[in-house]
Amino acid sequence: MEFTPMRPIQPLWESISAQPAERTWQSGSALFASVFQSAIDNVRETNKVKTDLEYRLATGQIDNPTEVTLAITKAGAASDLLVEMRNKAVETYNELMRISM
């Protein structure tokens, strides 16, 4: 089984702080969209791998069933992360809407 190493977390403010306010807003929204898109792509990819491994297990093509267990766990963790990210985004949006100007 092949594992993809995780990239270290980079501070967001370094890439945004040197830009004017208009570009900061645009780059911030693009950054937000790219983070969510990568999380969605990760869920799709892990589910695809999980489904493929489950099929191969059912047809007797896998010698090591722990690969399937790891793929199921990874797919579950990816979807849980995406759901939590969505929940936090909605919660943040609701908090911003409550702010009176």
C-alpha positions as CSV (number, residue, x, y, z in Angstrom):
1,M,0.0,0.0,0.0
2,E,1.3,3.4,-0.9
3,F,0.9,6.4,1.5
4,T,1.1,10.0,0.4
5,P,3.0,12.1,2.8
6,M,1.3,15.1,4.3
7,R,2.6,18.6,3.5
8,P,3.5,20.7,6.6
9,I,1.0,23.4,7.5
10,Q,2.1,26.8,6.2
11,P,1.0,30.1,7.8
12,L,-1.7,31.8,5.6
13,W,-0.8,35.3,6.6
14,E,2.6,35.3,5.0
15,S,1.3,34.9,1.5
16,I,-1.6,37.4,2.0
17,S,-0.2,40.2,4.2
18,A,1.9,41.9,1.6
19,Q,-1.0,42.4,-0.8
20,P,-3.5,45.4,-1.1
21,A,-6.9,45.0,0.5
22,E,-8.7,44.2,-2.8
23,R,-6.3,41.5,-3.8
24,T,-6.3,40.2,-0.2
25,W,-10.0,39.6,-0.4
26,Q,-9.7,37.9,-3.7
27,S,-6.8,35.7,-2.8
28,G,-8.4,34.9,0.6
29,S,-11.6,33.7,-1.1
30,A,-9.5,31.8,-3.7
31,L,-7.5,30.2,-0.8
32,F,-10.8,29.3,0.9
33,A,-12.2,27.7,-2.2
34,S,-9.0,25.8,-2.9
35,V,-8.9,24.4,0.6
36,F,-12.4,23.1,0.3
37,Q,-11.9,21.8,-3.2
38,S,-8.8,19.9,-2.1
39,A,-10.8,18.4,0.8
40,I,-13.6,17.3,-1.6
41,D,-11.0,15.8,-4.0
42,N,-9.4,14.0,-1.1
43,V,-12.8,12.5,-0.1
44,R,-13.5,11.4,-3.7
45,E,-10.1,9.9,-4.1
46,T,-10.2,8.0,-0.8
47,N,-13.7,6.7,-1.5
48,K,-12.6,5.6,-5.0
49,V,-9.6,3.6,-3.5
50,K,-11.8,2.2,-0.8
51,T,-14.4,1.0,-3.3
52,D,-11.8,-0.5,-5.5
53,L,-10.2,-2.4,-2.6
54,E,-13.6,-3.6,-1.3
55,Y,-14.3,-5.0,-4.8
56,R,-10.9,-6.7,-5.0
57,L,-11.4,-8.2,-1.5
58,A,-14.9,-9.5,-2.5
59,T,-13.5,-11.1,-5.6
60,G,-10.5,-12.6,-3.8
61,Q,-7.8,-10.5,-5.5
62,I,-6.3,-9.2,-2.2
63,D,-3.9,-11.2,0.0
64,N,-3.8,-8.6,2.8
65,P,-7.2,-7.6,4.1
66,T,-5.7,-4.9,6.4
67,E,-5.3,-2.8,3.2
68,V,-9.1,-2.6,3.0
69,T,-9.4,-1.7,6.7
70,L,-6.9,1.1,6.3
71,A,-8.6,2.4,3.2
72,I,-12.0,2.4,5.0
73,T,-10.5,4.2,7.9
74,K,-8.8,6.8,5.7
75,A,-12.0,7.4,3.7
76,G,-14.0,7.8,6.9
77,A,-11.5,10.3,8.3
78,A,-11.4,12.3,5.1
79,S,-15.2,12.6,5.1
80,D,-15.3,13.5,8.8
81,L,-12.8,16.2,8.2
82,L,-14.8,17.6,5.3
83,V,-18.0,17.6,7.3
84,E,-16.2,19.4,10.2
85,M,-14.8,22.0,7.9
86,R,-18.2,22.6,6.5
87,N,-19.7,22.9,10.0
88,K,-17.0,25.4,11.0
89,A,-17.5,27.4,7.9
90,V,-21.3,27.6,8.4
91,E,-20.8,28.4,12.1
92,T,-18.4,31.2,11.2
93,Y,-20.8,32.5,8.6
94,N,-23.6,32.6,11.1
95,E,-21.4,34.4,13.6
96,L,-20.5,37.0,11.0
97,M,-24.2,37.6,10.2
98,R,-24.9,38.3,13.8
99,I,-22.4,41.1,14.0
100,S,-24.2,44.4,13.9
101,M,-22.5,47.1,11.9
